[in-house]
Amino acid sequence: MRLPEWRTRAACRGRLDLDFIDPADEQIDQCRVICTECTVRELCLAEALTTGEAWGIWGGLDADERAAIAAQAGHPAPAIRPTHGTNARYAKHGCRCTSCTHAHAEYERERRARVRARAQGPWARPIVLSKPVRTGGRWASAGQYVLPLLGVPTPGEQATETGRFVSVA
């Protein structure tokens, strides 16, 4: 991912002695002083407002000050985004990095499998008893069809670590 060009000219670039993302109380004033002298302060603040950045000092303002400006100017309120590598970051926040794309693909695979299983219904693979089975106070005889329960392995299956069932026979 390529950073915007203005970031190469930012006064805070290379300042490892100060934490602009989560500054300690004694560093906040130092960060603001550096921002007041910065030539790209307006661009920095504009990016933080348009993306709804929830952390740190951007353009000389903290998250609370940016929230007040965002409410007046119609920008999104600063919000904490889900971590990278999650479907929520891909779907709700439009992140198209590799890890978020892979997480979204896995989510879609699992969602489609659930939809297919629901569409097939419980009778897609009916269970026919090979021998009589006692269920509570009654007997189910051999050759009788039994309704499978979702999430319960059928005879001849066992659960794997991922929660899916595989045939053992």
N, C-alpha and C positions, 0 to 999 in steps of 0.2 A: 504494500500500500504506500503510495507516495504522499508525502506531506505537502500542504499548500506552500507556495513560494514565500509568502510573508513570514512564515515561521523561521526561515533561515536568517532573517534580519531582526528577529525579536531580541530585546535586551536581556531576557531571561535565559536565552539559549546558552547552554554550557555552564550555567550557574548551579553547580552540584552542591554548593554550600547551603542553598535555600531550597525548601520543598514548597513549590507553588501549588501542588495538588492537595496536600493535606498539611498545611503549615502549622507549626506550633504557635502558641499565643505570642511568644516573643519574636517570631519571624514574620508575622503578618504585616507589621509596619514596614519592615525592610522590603518585603515583596511589593508593597504598594508604592514605595519610593522608586523602585526600579521601574515599575509600570508607568509612573508619571513621566519618566524620562524616555520612554520607549517610543520609537517612530511608528510602530505598527499597532499601537494600543487600540485604535478604533476597529481595525480588522480582527484583532484578537477578541474583543468584546462582542463584535457582530457574530463571529463564529460560535462563541459560547451561548449567545442568545438564540441563534437559529437551531442549534443542536440540543438545547436544553441541558447543557452541562451542569451537573449537580455538585461537582467537587472543585475546590481550589479557588485561586485568585486568577481571574481572567480580565484583562483590560483594567486592572486596578480595583475590581469589584469582587466581593465574595458572593456565595450562592444566594444568600438572603437579599442582598442588594440587587442582584440580577433577577431574582424572582419578582421584585416590585416593578422593575423596568419591563420585564417580559409581560406582566399582566396589563400594563398600560399600552404597550406597543403591539400586543397581539401575538407575541412569540410563545412557544410552548414553555410551560413552567419547568424549572430545573427538576429533573427526575433521575433516579438511580436506574440505570439500565441493567438488564440481565447480563450475566457473564458471557463471554465469547464461547462458542461451541454449544449453544443451546438453540432450540427451535424458536423460543420466544424472541431471542435477539434477532434471528433471521426474519421471522414473520412480522413482528410488531415494530421493529426498529430499522428494518431494511438493511441490516449488515450482510454483506455478501463475501465475507472472508471465507477462506477454505474450511475452517473448523465449523463455522455457523452453517455453511452450505451442506457439509457432511451430516451435521446434527439434524438439519431439516429433512434431508433425504432419508435418514433412518426413521425419523418420526413419521414421514409419509408412508414408508414401507410398512411400519407397524399399524398405522391407521387403516391402510388398504386391507391388510390382513384381517383386522377386526371387522371391517365392513363386509368382506367376503364371508367370514364366519357367521355374521349375523344374517346375511342374505340366504345362506344355505339352510339356516335353521337347525334345530336339534335333530331332525330326521335325515340330515345329509349322510350320516354314517350310522344307521340304526344298529343297535346291539341286539344280537340274538343269543339267548342263553343256551349254553351247551349242556348244562346240568341244572337241576333244581337248586334254587337259592332261597334261603329264609330271609325275608325283609320284615323286620319287626315281628308282628304276630301272624304274618301270612307267608305262604310259600309262592314263589314264582316258578312255574314249571319250565322244563327244558323246551326250547323252540319258541318261547315267548319273546316278543319284542319289548325292549326296555328303553325308556327315554334317557338319553345321556344328559348329564348335568354339566354345564359349562364350568371349566376349571377343575373338574374331577377326572382323573385318568380312567379310560375304559379298560376292561380286562385285556391284558396283553400289552399295555402301555405303561411307561413310567415317566415321571417328570424329570426334565434336565435342569441344569443350573439357570438357564434363561427363562424357565417357567413354561416352556413348551413341552409337549408330550411326544415321545417317539415310540415306535413299536419295538417290543423286546423279542417277540417270537420270530 
